[in-house]
């Protein structure tokens, strides 16, 4: 796929013309007049995130975005516009926006449990996965938020474990959607055309069809559920081009040993959400009625570490053959060791 399509990592050249853009003066300038700035929580591509407090001692997350690093100010405007309209228990809430000459400041709900991605990785490393009960609970959280944004005419278009935060560190923590940078209001016919998303989670029609609908988000929820239950995405061929082919082929597999102890109901649920024909895919409302989402609590299953690892958008594994992810024992161990090393380095750099 051509690099200009921006599938799937969203890495664009920075337009120098937007370095000093002012968002029409519609936001107050001095965040310190309302909030006390506390410790830094993390650092991203466009700036830092720190804890802040209001006069009553309530805690929030303060995201500082350097204007000089914003690729397209219109995308940021759209993201802010959407976040101000989507108030839901499973969407991180935007409370305030500030702007000075160099920065945009977003004051959001503070979630202390970290990314869902990191929770999956931690369970993977400790030879544990989510139970079906917990995976179903998380999926219900996600689908309820997706149902809500779809009712508002919004498609997220980048649902993945990295874009969900856990409310706290408990095993029962609520999951909340973040990062509406690729989201958009769709037109009256519900059609969109831009090829955006993250390759492991993007729906086939986003890559290959002339247009697509909010059903693309349903596919992505199916992929996230797949990851929760086995620790790795269903399509990962070792590089973007081959993974692109796997996604567009849509040949969904549930290989041994990872899926040997997963219930038929769970597999059926994922198959429904990842139906290749979007017209036959359920809506979020329909998916929420699936019996698997209302199951009895069961114990988590173990798995084989050598075949279970979760790539981020920058991580690739050994190449495959015949468009199926097949690894030799040596390749499994090498790929997983690279994964563990990357995870360790990521944790150390965050300290």
C-alpha positions in Angstrom: 0.0 0.0 0.0 1.2 3.5 -0.8 2.8 5.3 2.1 0.6 8.3 1.5 -2.4 6.4 2.5 -1.1 6.7 6.1 -2.0 3.2 7.0 -1.5 2.6 9.6 0.8 4.4 12.0 -0.3 8.0 11.2 3.3 9.2 10.8 3.0 12.3 8.6 5.5 15.0 7.9 5.0 18.0 10.1 3.7 21.0 8.3 5.7 24.0 9.4 2.9 26.3 8.6 0.9 25.1 11.6 3.6 25.7 14.2 2.2 28.9 15.4 -1.4 28.4 14.5 -3.9 29.9 17.1 -7.3 28.2 17.5 -9.2 31.4 17.0 -8.7 32.4 20.7 -11.8 30.4 21.7 -10.0 28.7 24.7 -8.6 30.4 27.8 -4.8 30.7 28.0 -3.6 30.1 31.5 -4.2 26.6 32.7 -2.5 27.5 36.0 -5.3 29.8 36.9 -7.6 26.9 37.4 -5.4 23.9 38.0 -2.3 23.1 40.1 0.3 21.2 38.0 1.7 18.0 39.6 4.1 15.2 38.6 4.7 14.0 35.0 2.8 10.8 34.2 4.2 10.1 30.8 5.5 11.5 27.5 4.2 11.1 24.0 4.9 12.2 20.5 3.3 15.6 20.9 4.1 16.5 24.5 3.8 15.3 28.1 1.0 14.2 30.4 1.0 15.2 34.0 -1.4 15.0 36.9 -3.2 18.2 37.9 -5.6 19.3 40.6 -8.4 21.8 40.8 -9.1 24.0 43.9 -11.1 21.3 45.5 -8.3 18.7 45.3 -9.9 16.7 42.4 -7.3 15.0 40.3 -7.2 15.1 36.5 -4.8 14.3 33.6 -3.3 17.3 31.8 -2.1 16.6 28.3 0.2 19.2 26.9 0.4 19.3 23.0 3.2 21.2 21.4 1.7 23.1 18.4 5.0 22.8 16.6 4.5 19.0 16.5 0.9 19.0 15.4 0.8 17.6 11.8 -2.7 19.0 11.0 -4.4 21.5 13.3 -7.8 20.7 11.7 -7.4 17.1 12.9 -6.8 18.3 16.5 -9.8 20.7 16.3 -12.0 17.8 15.2 -10.7 15.6 17.9 -11.4 18.2 20.5 -14.9 18.9 19.1 -15.7 15.2 19.2 -14.4 14.7 22.7 -16.5 17.6 24.0 -19.6 15.8 22.8 -19.1 12.2 23.8 -19.7 11.9 27.5 -20.0 8.3 28.4 -18.9 6.1 31.4 -16.5 4.2 29.0 -15.0 7.2 27.3 -12.3 9.3 28.9 -13.9 12.6 29.5 -12.5 16.0 28.4 -13.2 18.6 31.0 -11.2 21.7 29.8 -9.2 23.0 27.0 -6.5 25.8 27.2 -4.3 27.4 24.7 -1.2 29.6 24.8 1.2 30.6 22.1 3.1 27.3 22.0 0.7 24.7 23.5 -2.7 23.2 23.6 -3.7 21.8 27.0 -6.3 19.1 27.4 -7.7 18.4 30.9 -9.2 15.0 31.0 -10.4 12.3 33.4 -7.5 10.7 35.2 -7.2 6.9 34.7 -4.6 5.2 36.9 -4.7 1.7 35.6 -2.6 2.3 32.4 -3.3 1.1 28.9 -5.2 -2.1 28.2 -2.3 -3.0 26.0 0.1 -3.0 29.0 -2.4 -5.1 31.0 -2.5 -7.7 28.2 1.3 -7.7 28.0 1.7 -8.1 31.8 -0.7 -11.1 31.7 1.2 -12.6 28.8 4.6 -12.3 30.5 3.2 -13.9 33.7 1.8 -16.8 31.7 -1.8 -15.7 32.3 -4.6 -14.4 30.1 -8.0 -12.8 30.8 -10.7 -15.2 31.7 -13.6 -15.3 29.3 -15.7 -13.6 31.9 -13.3 -10.7 32.2 -12.7 -10.5 28.4 -16.5 -10.4 28.0 -16.8 -7.7 30.6 -14.1 -5.6 28.9 -15.8 -6.1 25.5 -19.1 -5.0 27.0 -17.5 -1.8 28.2 -16.0 -1.2 24.7 -19.2 -2.0 22.8 -21.3 0.2 25.0 -19.0 3.2 24.3 -19.0 2.3 20.5 -22.8 2.1 20.5 -22.9 5.5 22.0 -20.5 7.2 19.6 -22.2 5.6 16.7 -25.5 7.0 17.9 -23.8 10.4 17.8 -22.7 9.9 14.2 -19.0 9.3 15.1 -16.7 6.6 14.0 -13.6 6.0 16.0 -11.6 4.2 13.3 -8.6 3.2 15.6 -9.9 0.9 18.3 -7.0 -1.1 19.7 -5.6 -2.0 23.1 -3.3 1.0 23.1 -6.4 3.3 22.9 -8.1 2.0 26.0 -7.3 3.1 29.5 -8.1 1.2 32.7 -9.9 3.3 35.3 -7.7 1.9 38.1 -5.3 -1.0 38.8 -7.9 -3.5 39.9 -8.8 -6.6 38.0 -12.4 -5.3 37.7 -11.4 -1.8 36.4 -13.6 -0.2 33.8 -12.2 0.3 30.4 -12.4 3.7 28.7 -11.7 4.8 25.1 -9.1 7.5 24.4 -7.5 9.1 21.4 -10.1 10.3 18.9 -7.4 11.6 16.6 -8.6 9.4 13.6 -12.3 9.8 14.5 -14.7 11.7 12.4 -18.4 12.5 11.9 -19.6 10.5 9.0 -21.9 11.9 6.3 -25.6 11.4 6.0 -25.1 8.1 4.2 -22.7 7.0 6.9 -19.9 6.6 4.3 -16.2 7.3 4.8 -13.3 6.9 2.4 -10.0 7.7 4.2 -7.7 4.7 4.7 -6.8 5.1 8.4 -6.4 2.9 11.4 -3.8 0.4 12.7 -3.0 -2.5 10.4 -3.6 -5.3 13.0 -7.0 -4.0 13.9 -8.3 -2.3 10.7 -11.3 -3.8 8.9 -10.8 -5.2 5.4 -13.2 -2.7 3.7 -11.1 0.2 5.0 -8.2 -1.1 3.0 -9.9 -2.3 -0.1 -13.5 -0.9 -0.6 -14.4 2.5 -2.2 -16.1 3.5 1.1 -17.0 2.1 4.4 -19.3 2.7 7.4 -19.1 2.6 11.2 -19.1 -1.2 11.0 -15.3 -0.9 10.7 -15.3 -0.3 14.4 -17.2 -3.5 15.0 -14.5 -5.5 13.3 -11.9 -3.8 15.4 -13.7 -4.7 18.6 -13.7 -8.3 17.4 -9.9 -8.1 17.0 -9.5 -6.7 20.5 -11.6 -9.5 21.9 -9.4 -12.0 20.0 -6.3 -10.4 21.6 -7.8 -10.5 25.1 -8.4 -14.2 24.8 -5.2 -15.4 23.3 -2.6 -12.6 23.6 -1.9 -11.9 19.9 -3.8 -10.4 16.9 -5.4 -12.7 14.3 -3.5 -11.2 11.4 0.3 -10.6 11.7 2.5 -11.7 8.8 5.7 -10.1 9.9 5.5 -6.9 7.8 2.9 -4.4 6.8 2.4 -5.5 3.2 1.8 -9.2 4.1 -0.4 -8.3 7.0 -2.4 -6.1 4.7 -3.0 -9.1 2.4 -4.0 -11.2 5.4 -6.5 -8.6 6.6 -8.0 -8.1 3.1 -8.3 -11.9 2.7 -10.1 -12.1 6.0 -9.3 -15.8 6.6 -9.9 -15.8 10.4 -8.2 -18.7 12.2 -8.2 -20.0 15.8 -5.1 -22.1 16.0 -3.9 -24.6 18.6 -2.8 -24.5 21.4 -4.0 -21.0 22.2 -7.6 -21.6 21.3 -8.0 -25.2 22.5 -9.7 -24.2 25.7 -11.7 -21.2 24.5 -15.5 -21.8 24.4 -17.4 -22.2 21.1 -19.5 -19.2 22.2 -16.5 -16.9 22.4 -15.3 -18.0 19.0 -18.7 -17.6 17.5 -18.9 -14.0 19.0 -15.6 -13.0 17.4 -16.6 -14.6 14.1 -19.8 -12.5 14.1 -17.9 -9.2 14.7 -15.2 -10.1 12.2 -17.6 -11.1 9.4 -15.8 -10.0 6.3 -19.0 -8.5 4.7 -19.8 -5.4 6.7 -23.4 -5.6 5.8 -23.6 -8.9 7.6 -21.7 -7.7 10.6 -23.8 -6.8 13.7 -24.2 -3.2 15.0 -22.9 -2.5 18.4 -26.4 -2.7 19.8 -26.9 -6.1 18.2 -23.5 -7.3 19.4 -24.3 -6.4 23.0 -27.2 -8.9 22.9 -24.8 -11.8 22.3 -25.2 -14.5 25.0 -21.4 -14.8 25.4 -21.3 -11.3 26.8 -23.5 -12.4 29.7 -21.8 -15.6 30.7 -21.0 -17.1 34.1 -17.6 -16.3 35.6 -14.9 -18.8 34.7 -11.2 -19.2 35.5 -8.5 -17.9 33.1 -6.7 -20.4 30.9 -2.9 -20.8 30.6 -1.1 -20.7 27.3 2.1 -21.4 25.6 4.4 -18.3 25.9 6.4 -19.3 22.9 3.5 -18.7 20.5 1.8 -15.9 22.3 2.9 -12.3 22.0 1.2 -9.0 21.2 2.9 -6.6 18.7 2.4 -2.9 18.8 2.2 -1.1 15.6 6.0 -0.8 15.4 6.7 -4.4 16.3 7.0 -7.1 13.7 7.7 -10.8 14.0 9.5 -13.3 11.7 8.1 -13.5 8.2 5.6 -16.2 7.3 4.8 -18.3 4.4 1.7 -19.0 2.4 0.0 -16.0 4.1 -0.5 -17.9 7.4 1.3 -17.1 10.6 3.5 -20.2 11.1 6.6 -20.2 13.1 9.3 -22.8 13.8 10.3 -23.4 17.5 13.4 -21.3 17.0 11.5 -18.4 15.4 9.0 -18.5 18.2 11.6 -18.2 20.9 13.6 -15.5 19.0 10.4 -13.4 18.4 9.2 -13.8 22.0 12.6 -12.8 23.4 12.6 -9.7 21.2 9.2 -8.9 22.5 10.2 -9.4 26.2 13.3 -7.2 25.6 11.2 -4.4 24.1 8.6 -4.6 26.9 11.4 -4.4 29.5 13.0 -1.4 27.8 9.6 0.3 27.5 9.0 -0.1 31.2 12.5 1.2 32.1 12.1 4.3 29.9 8.9 5.2 31.6 10.5 5.3 35.1 
